Amino acid sequence: MGIAAFRKMASCVLLLGFPASLFAADSNAAMLYTHGAAWLNGSHVPSSSAIFVGDLLQTRSDSGANINALGSSIVVLGDSLVQFEGSALKVEHGGVEVATSKGVATQAGEVRVAPVSNAWTEFNVTDVDGTVRIAARKGDLTVTDGKGTVLLAQGQQTTRDEQSDQAGSPDKADKKNNKKRGEGAAPAANGGALNSTIAIGVGAAAIGGVAIWVLTRSENPVSPSNPN
């Protein structure tokens, strides 16, 4: 069974059973609902789909998405690239709004944001051009980066550099610019092995070898002494 067929089947099962035992506390799956154009692992995703650990979700600037799991509701903002990791999220770019009673954490570069407890907690995390903005809307958070861990109390906001150990380094601006240039494009599927330079070279060598073998095996091989 192909991956696309499996994903469709899983989506149907999860839709019929949501919120059933499939989304138990130890489940690594959730339901994804999109609002506008979105891509899952480089493929356009319909209005609803199952989402699994390791899946990469991208939204366009005029779209958004919701990830619903037992005890957690996550809003993925427009122009975002987010990896779903079950009990955590990894924000490559853009932002999320998290509401959870399961301690769902969010990672953006070196910055990790996590609820202090499993009490209902709501917070926002955005990562744009290497700057991470964090807002504790309900409940307290811990914010950890290369400089240590601090407590962010309910109602407070703060900012962090995505890569704190590279603050002020010359190549930090280059990384920001590279990241900015990569925004807005859906992640493309990987090309097949036959598209690689090695495969092309091997194919050309094989064709050349076959041609030489045919010429040398001929009853009247071409040579200066027998040009016909």
Secondary structure, 3 states (H helix, E strand, C coil): CCHHHHHHHHHHHHHHHCCCHHHCCCCCEEEEEEECCEEECCEECCCEEEEECCCEEEECCCCEEEEEECCEEEEECCCCEEEECCCEEEEEEEEEEEEECCCCEEEECCEEEEECCCCCEEEEEEEECCEEEEEEEECCEEEEECCEEEEECCCCEEEEECCHHHCCCHHHHHHHHHHHHCCCCCCCCCCCHHHCHHHHHHHHHHHHHHHHHHHHHCCCCCECCECC
